[in-house]
């Protein structure tokens, strides 16, 4: 399921070929670090607060329900990047160039360094991994307890 989501993200941001592998390399490194931190923090929390296993179980049940109940009619292919909530939120924190600049995550525009849509794509890939970790980490912790 991660691969399908990555393909949709790349298609949305119009990222092709070599750029995809560059984003995925950074994305995999970030995913390894984030999963390690989530499992470590989750194990520490479970060691101190046994009842949290019920919260983790609730997250798994909710994620399962969402997966079964989701409709296929939620297709937003015609939306532009600039219309997305993630783009609007990030532009409040970081200035983003409307154009890609090769395989650079940042580019210089009018004497200032700004993020490119490739960097935005990387952030969305990392965010999607956090979303995936919300159900995979409780599953790992639940089976080992």
Secondary structure, DSSP 8 states (H G I E B T S, - for coil): -HHHHHHHHHHHHT--HHHHHHHHHHHHHHHHHHHHHHHHHHHHHHHH-TTHHHHHHHHHHHHHHHHHH--TT---TT--GGGSHHHHHHHHHS-B-SS--TT-SEEEETTEEEE-HHHHHHHHHHHHHHHHHHHHHHHHHHHH-
